[in-house]
Amino acid sequence: MYSDGIRTLVKELLSKVPANRPSAKDLLKNPIFSDRDISKEINEITSEARKLRSVSSMSGVSDTVPVVTSTTSEVYYWGGGRLTPQMLEVFKDGNGALKVSAGHSHFAAVTVEKELMTWANVQGGQSMVGQLGHGDMACYSNPKKVEALQGIPIKMVSCGEEFTACVTESGKLYAFGSDYYGCMGCDQEEGEEVLCPLEVSFFNSNPVDVVSCGESHIVALTKDREVYSWGNGEFGRLGLGDEEDRYTPQKVEIQGKKTICFICAGTDGSFFVTKDGKTLACGSNEYNQLGFNTLTAGLRKRQVKVCYDIPVKLTPALVRPLTRYNIVSISLGKTHSAAITVTGKLITFGDNKHGQLGVGDAKPRSGVCEVKGLLTGAHVVKANCGEGFTVIATKDNSIYSFGNSDSGRLGLTADITSLQKKKSANPTPRPIFGALHRVSDLSCTHWHTIIIVEKILNSRTIKNAKLDSFRSSLNSTQTSQADDSVFESFDEGSKMSRENSSDNLLGDEDDAFSEKDDISQSSNSAGQEGSTMNSSTGGSQADLAGDTSLPPWLVDELEQAEYIPLPPSLQSQSSVSSQESHSLTNSISGSHPNPNQPHPSENGTDGLLPPKVPPLCLEGLSSSGDSIRIQMKKDEELHHLYDRIRQLELENKQLLLKLSDHDEKISTLQAQVASLLSKTKDS
């Protein structure tokens, strides 16, 4: 298969003696490379691409189609007695939110202007201790801008139980609120309550990228991918090897010098996700909320299962049950956790008393669980855990919640029967919003949830007159009929153009862009409208099935229609009416009859149409072009839905194949383990 020259060159390159291997200069002097005209071969390969570019440049046509998309961003919150999501009117009309965070008794949000806003959500008369950062202990029920940070662009914010921390665009870290556990990072030099934002000077030379606040501790990730923690050290949640409190940031040593790309501080623990998708954790594992517990099974005859519980981890340790997944983000609640894999799977573990694991029941689970059911095939992009409940968002713009429904935690209307039976567990994911929304940020703490949702108002494609004219000229060389009638062309070229710019059908009819093009198209087609209708009226059945200016749904109806025979007395009337319709069409369009155009025969029928069938008259359709255009939009939307359904079915088949392969591998491994155990037992 290979020439002698190539074989000799490969042997020289693979020589065991480095001195015998040819250098780069020797390779270039080799006849294999020197005798070949590489530039000529490259020109031959790229000739077709150059021809296409030259054609497009000569015509002045660009395939770049600009799309104007308008979205609306809204902030909703629920829980604490609010059964359904409530919208915050402050974050509207150009003052949208980019980041949000929920604490036990307060909320915080970063606006599009990079400003920080905080407000209280007090339940049961709880007082503020400065976690709002407004310089006092007042309880502001409406979002209020933190004036002390005016002019400082804020990147993100995170709320603890009674304190708040935020990161600026330059990497500075500010904290305010209760310093009882040392969460201000200032060695408690500012008192027990800090009412205004205080810069943590420790990070002046080491900028912070991400900050995450637990109930009484803080974890920060710097831009150099170093992890620091401080605050309450109970149960080893700081990952420093002991349970002592820390009043200043302390560096957390990560095993194996792995690069950390995601952090999460929870109620009494912390998670660290590495660049390769592995998960490390430290803190309390009382309910297996860190995922350390493993389940081992003995021989099948004995059916013995042993669960190894790990109550506490003082330093970050690898969560082995999650090693088979590539984790990208994780959320730690009070008694359970939820993780998202790189493929969009949702993995939950921990306490399942209220069905917060989403597995369809409230039975205890000793290991990690992959949520299926309603989420099978869905791509989860956001997940956050509160106290006994979970809220998630998927890539197809759906939002679900499951778990404890007390005090409106799930954002669902309470069911009267469930209240009578005193059942608060909802173990199956249920949708929250009726309309589709894209979630840009989500935060759950205690029994509160706050969320940022974006909804696309409309998406319009700006039509290119040069592009349309160029495509119509190309199509005219391939088809015999004109493409600029009142109906859109449905040949392959126009179909591809509509697929590339399907969003232009979402705009209003009286939009400035669409209206201008519609007027130009109608003016261009005014001179040919009469001839188009005449050819459609007097055409044959083969024309209806082939290249035509009629929409596909009309062609299908005409092909599948039943032919009803007319009485002999009405046949003569039909021929007279068809001739009158032709003359009326010609008079309206102002066009002269074409001598080459076929005319109805004397008996009132065409040559290829079955007898006793009245000819099709399209005057009514031409006068109702708007209704036809609306129907065409509906047809195209249905086509997109059918394509999406076929794509999902294909993905489901692929997933089933993968599952079957995994099952075969698991059964093979079990058989190998059983044989090894039997051998060790015999020995």
N, C-alpha and C positions, 0 to 999 in steps of 0.2 A: 504493500500500500504506500510506503514511503520510499523516496529515492535514496540512492546510496549516499549522496551528499548530506542529506538530512540525518541519516543514521550515523554517519561519521561525526557530524557536528554534535549530536546528542551524546555520543560516547565520550567525546572530548570534554563536554560540559560536565558530565557526571564522573569524571576521573577522580580517583581517590587521592591523587597527589595534587595539591592546589597549584603547584607550579606548572603542571601540564594543562591546566584549564586555560582556554583562550580569553584574552582581555576584550574590552569593549571595542578597541580599535581593530583587533583581529577579527572580531565578528563582523564589523562593517566591511572589512576587506574580503570576506568570504564570498565566493561566486554566487551563493544563494541570494545574497542581498545586493551585491554590487551589479550583477548582470540584469537585475529586474528593474523595470521602470515603474517604481512605486507610485509616483505622481500620476502617471497615466492610468494606472488601475484605480486610484482614488477618484480621478475624474470620471471614469466609466461608472463607478459605483454611485456617485453623487449626481450623475447627469439628470436623472428623473426628478430629483428634488430641486435642482437648479431650474429645470423647465417650469415646474409648478410655481416657483418663486418669481420667475420672469413673467409668467402669465398674470399672476396676481398683482405684480408691480405695474405692468402695462395697463391693466384695467383699473388700477387705483382702488382695489378692494381689499379690505382687511377682515379676517374672520373674527376679530375681537369684537364681541357684542357687549356693550356696556349695559349693566343692569342696575336700576335704581331700586333699592330696597329700603323700606321704612319700617322700623320696629318700635315697639313701645315697651318700656321697662317699668315694672311695678314691684312693690314690696308688700308681702303678705305675712301675717303672723297669726298664730292661734295657740290654744292651750291656756291653762290657768283659768278655766271656766268658759273660755270662748270655744264653742263647739265647731264653728266653721271658720275658714280663713277670713281675716279682716284686712282690708287694704289700707295702707298708710298714704293719705293724700299728699303728704309733704313731698314724697319722692315721685313727682310727676312733672310734666311740662318742662323737660330739659334739665331737671334736677334729679336724675336717676341715681341709683346706688350701684356700686361695683362690688363691694364686699360687705358682709353682715356677720354679726356674731351675737349669740345669746348667752346671758348669764342667768344666775338664779333669780335675780330681781331687777335686771336692767338689760338693755339692748345697746348695740353700737353699730354704726354703718359708715362706710367710706363712700362719698359721692363721686360723681364723674369729674368734679372740680378738685378731687384729691383732698377734700375737707372731711373732718371727723365730726360725726353727730352722735349724741348719746341721749338716752331717755330712760325713765324708770318704768318698771312694771311690778309695782309693789302689791303683794298679797298678804293679807292678815296684819296690816299695820307695821310691816318691817321698815326700818329707817335706813337712810343712805349713809355711807361712811366715806364719801368722796369718790366712788367708782364712776361717777359721771364726768368728773374733771372740770366742773364749772366753778370751782373755788369756794363752794359751800356744800351744805348737806341737804339742800332742798331737793324735793322729789318732783322732777319735771316729767309730766306725763306725756308731753309731745316732744318729738325730736328737736334737739337744740344743738347748734354749732358750738364746738369747743373753741372758745375765743383765744385761749392761751396758745393754740397751735395754728392760729391764723397765719397764712403765708408759707406754711411748711407743708409740702406735698406728702400726704400719707399714702402708703402703699397697701397696708393691711392692718387689721385689728383683731384682737382675740379677747374674750371676756372670761374671767374666773368667777368664783362665787361672789366675792365682794371687792374685786379689783379689775382693772383693765390694762392691757398692754397693746401698743401699736408700733409699727415700723414705718419709717419714712423712706422716700425714694433713695436717699443717700445712704441708707443702712443704719440710721440712728434708732435707738430703742427708747421709748417713753413708757412710763408706768404711773398709775395713780389709783388710789383707793386704800384699802386696808393693808397695813404692813405688819399684821400680827405674826405671820409666819415668815416674814422677810422677803415677800414677793416683789418689793420695790427695788431690790438689788443694791441698796445703799447702806447696808450694814445697820439698818434701823436708826440712822442718824437724823431722819426727818420726822420722827414721832410715829405713833401707831397708825395715824390716819393722814394720808397725803391727799389734799383736796385739789391740787393742780398737777398737770402733767410734769413728771420729773424725769429728766434724761438719765439713763443708766450709763454713767461715764466709763464703765468697764469696757464697753464696745466702741469707744472712740477710735481705736486703732484697728478694730476687727469688725467691719460692718456686718450687720445682721440681715439675713435674707428672709427667714420665716420665723414666726413666734407662735407658740401654742400654749394656752393657759388651761391648766387643770382646775380642780376645785380649790386647791390651796398650794399649787406649785406652778412653775413656768419652765418650759423647755424652749430653747432657741437654737436655730441652725444658722450659722454664719455663711457668708458667701464663699469662704474657703472650705465649706462642708465640714466644719467642726461643730460638735454638739455641746451645749452648756445647759445646766439646770440649776435651779435654786428654789428655796421655799421650804415647805413641809416635807420632811424626809421619811415619814412613817411608812412602813411596809417596803422601804427601799425604792419608792417611786422615782427618786432622783437618779437612780442607777449609779450611785457613788460607792457602793459596797457596804453601806451602813444605813441606819435609820435616823441619823442626826439631821436637824434642820440646818439649812444654809441660808445666810443673809446676803451673800454676794454670789454672782455666777461662778460655777465650778465646771471645769471641763469633764465630759463624760468619755471614758475610754471605751472604744468599740473593738470587739474581738476581731482579729484578722485584718485590722486596718481597712475595713470595708468603707466604701463611700456612701454616705447617707444622703438620700434625696427627698425623704418625706418624714415628718415627725408628727406625733399626736400625743397630747397630754390629756389624761382622763381624770376620773374621780380620785382614784388611788393607784394609778399606774401610768406607764408611758410606753408608746410604740415607736420603733425606728425602722424604716423601710430602706433597704439598700438599693443601689443602682441596678443590681441584677435581679431584683424582685424578691429578695429574702427579707424576712421579718424578724426583728429582735424586740424583746419586751422586758420590762422590769416592773416590780411592784406587787400588789396583792392579786392573787389568783384564786380567791375563795370560791368564786362561781365559775371558774375556768374562763373568765373574761379575757385572759391573756392567751388562751389556747394551748397551754403547756401540757394539759392532761392527755395521756395516750391510752388507748384501749387495745389490749392484746387478747387474742382468742387461742385456746388450746386445740386439741384434736377435735374433729367434728363429732366423734362419738360421745365425748364428754360434755361438749357444749359449755365450757367454762370460760368466762370472760373476766379479766382482771383489769381494773382501771387504776392507773398510777397517778395520784394527785400530787401536784406541786403547789403548795399554798403560797409561797413567797419567793420572789427573785430579787436579790439586792443589787445585782449588776445586769446589764443588758445581755440576754441569752437568746440563742436561736430558737424560734418557735418551730419545732420539727414537724408537727402536723401540717404546717402551711408550706413546707419546702417543695411540695409537688405543684404549687401554684406560683405564678409570677405576679406578685402583688404590686399594685401601683399606688393605692391609697387605702387607708384604714381609719376607722372611727371607734373610739372606746367610750362606752356608756358606763353606767354605774355597775351593772351586773352582766352585761353582754357586749359583744363587739361585732362589727361588720366590716368586711374587707372586699375590695374590688380587684379583680384580676385584669391583666392586660387585654384579655379577650372580652371583658364586660361581664364576667360571671360574678354573682354575689355570694360570698362565703360568710356565714354567721356561726357564732359559737358563744357559749356561756349559759346563763340562766334562761329558761324557757317557760317560766311560770305563767306569763301572760301571752305566750305565743310570739314573743318579740323576735324569734329566730326566723319566722316566716315559713316554717316547714309544714303548715297545715294543721298542727295540733299544738297543745300545750304540755306535751310529755317531756320529761327531762332528756337531754342529749349530752352524752359524755364526751363527744369529740366535735370536730368541725363539721358543718353541714353546708351543702350546696343548695341554694334556694332554687327550686324549679317551679312546676305548676304553671301559674300565670306568667312567670318570668322566663319560661323556657324559650330560648331563642332571642330574648331581649338583651340589649347591650346596656348595662347599668353604668352610668357616668358619675353619679353622686350618691353618697350614702352617709347618713349621720344617725347616731344613736342617742336617745335620751334615757330617761329613767323608766325602763320597761317598755319602750316602744322604739320603732325604727321608721325613718322616712327616706325614700330613695327616689331617684330620677333616672329615666332611661334615655337612650339616644334618640328614640322616636318621639320625644317630647311628651312623655307621660310621667305622672307623679303618683307614687304609691306610698301607703303607710300601713303598718301592722303592729300588733302588740296591745298594750294596755290602753283602753279607750277612756279611762276616767279623766274628768276635767277637760275634755276636748283635746287630748293629746294627739289624736289621729286626724283631726280636722274633718271628721265625719259627723253627720247628724245622728244623734243618739236614737237608737231603736227602742220603742216603748216596751216590746216584749223582752228584750235583753235586760232592760232596767228592772223589770218585774222579777226576772229570774236571777238578778244580781250577777250577770255574767259580763265581765269587762274584757275578756280575752278575744282578740281578733287575730288568729294565727295565720290568716291568708292575706297576702297583699291586696289592698283595695285601692282603686284610683281615687284621688282627692278632687282634682279639678275636672270639670266637664269638658272644657276646651283644651286644645293642645298648647303647651307652654314649654319653652326651653329654659332650663334652670341654669343660671350662671353662678349662684352661690346658695349654700344651705347650711343651717346651723341649728342643732337641737341641744338643749340642756335642761335637766330637771324635767318639767312638764311643758316647757315652751319650745316653740319652733318658729324660726323666721327664715324667709326664703325670698330670693330675687328671681322673678320669672320674666321672660321676654317673649313677646308674641309678635309675629310678622303681620303687619297691617296689610301691606300689599307689596308686590315685587313686579316692576314693569321693565320691559326690555325696550331700550331706545332703538327704534328701527333705523337701519342704514339704507338710504335711498339707492346709493351706488351698489351696495351688496344685493339688494332686491333686484335691481335692473340687470346686474351681471348674472345672477342665478336664473332669472327669467329668460335671458338670452341663451344661456346654456341649455335650458329645458326646451326652448323653442326649436333648437336644432334636432332634438331627439323625439319630439312629439309633433303631431300634425295639427293639433288644435291649439288655440291661444290660451294662455294661462291667466289672463287678467280679466276674467269674468266676475260676476257678482259673487260666485262661489269660489272658495280657495281651491287651488290645485292640490290633488291628492296623489301625485306621482311620487316616485322614490326620492327625487331631489328635494321637493318641498317637504316631504315627510322628515327627512334628515334635518332640514333647516328648522322645522317646528320643534324637533326633539332638542336641538341645541339651544333654542330660545323659547322653551315652553312657558316660561314665566310671563311672557308678554300677554297671555290670555287672562292673567289675574287682575289686570288693571281695569278701571272703569271705562265705559264706552265713551264718555265725554272727557277722557284724559287728553291733555294737550298733545302728547306724543302720538297716541293711537288715533286721535281724531284727525290730525293733520295727514297721516298716511292713509286713513280710510277715505278721506276726501280725494286725495290724489289718485288712489286706486279706482274709485268710482268714476272720476272724470276720465281716466284712461280707458275704462271699459265701456263708456257710454256709447261709443261708436260701434261696438261689436256686440252689444247686448241683444239686439234683434236677431242677428245671425246665429248667436249661440242658442237662443231659444228655438229658432226655427230648426236648427240641426238637431236639437234635443227632441223636438216634437216629431220630426219626420225621420229620425234615426232608427236604426235597427236594434234588435236585442243584443247583438254582439257589441254594439257601441256602448251599451249600458254596462256590460261586464268589463270592457276594456278601459282605455284611457278616456276619461270623461271629466266634465266640469261639475258633475253632480257629487254631493257628499256620499260617503260610503253607506251610511244608514239608509239613504233613499234608494241607492242602487240595490241594496239587499232586499228592501221591501218590494221593489219592482220585479226582481228576479223570483221571489218567493210568492208573489201574488197569484191568486187563482183567477183564471179567465172565465168570466161570466158571459155566456152567449146572449146576444141581444135579439129581440124579435125582429122579423124582416121589416116591419113597419118603421122601426127605429134606426135601421141601418142607413137609410137614405138621409134621415135627420142628422146622424152622426157625421156623415160626409160633408153635409152642408155646414154644420157647426165648425168642423175642422178647417174648412176653407175660409170661413169668416174669421176664425181665430188667427190664421196666417195673415190675412189682409190687415186685421187690426194690429197685429204685432209689427208689421212693416210700417204701418202709418204712425205708430207710437215711436218706434226707434228711428224713423226718418231714413231708413236704409232701403235701397232698391232690391227687388227680388233677384236672386242669383239664378241664372239660367242653368247652372250645373247642379243646383241643389235638387234633391229628389222631392217629388210632390206626391200627395196621396193619390191612390188609384181611384177609379170611378166608383168602386164599391165601398170606399171609405176606409180601406186598410192599406198598409204598406206591404212591400213584397216579402219581407222577412218576418213580419209580425203574424201571429196566428190570426185567422179570420174572426170576424165578429168581435174585435177588440177596439174600442174607441181610442184614437191617438191621445197621447199625454200632452196636456197644455200646461205651460209653466208660467203663464202671466201672473197667476196668484202667488207663485213662489217668488218671482222677481219683485213683486210689490211688498213682500214680507221678508226682505233680506235680513232684518234685525233678528227675527225669530229663528231663521236658519242659522245665523251666526251664533246665537245663544245655544242652540242645539249642538252645534259643532264643538263649542266649548265643553259642554257636558260629555260629549263622546270622547274628547281627548282626555278629560279627567278620568273617565272610566278606563281608558286604555292605560293610563299611568297606574291606576289602582290594580288592574289585572297584572301588569308587569311586576309590581311590587309583590303581589301574592305569589306569582311564579318564582320570584327570587327567594321569598321566604320558604317556599316548599323545597326549593333546591338546597337551601342552607340546612333545613331540617333533615333532608336525606343524607347530607354530608355528615351532620352531627350523629345521626343514627349509625352510620358506617364507622365513625370513630369510636362510638360507644361499644359497638360489637367487637372491634379490634381490641379495645381495652379489656373487655370482659374475657376474651380469649387469652390475653396475656396474664390476667389475674388468675384464671383457672390453671394456666400452665405453671405459674409461680407457686400456687397452692399445692399443686401436685408434687412439685419439686421439694417444697418444704415438708410435705407429709412423708415423702420418701427419705429425706434426711433424718427426720425425727424417728422414723421406724428403724433406720440403720443405727442411730445412736442408742436407741432403746435395746436393740438386739445385742449391741456390743457391751 
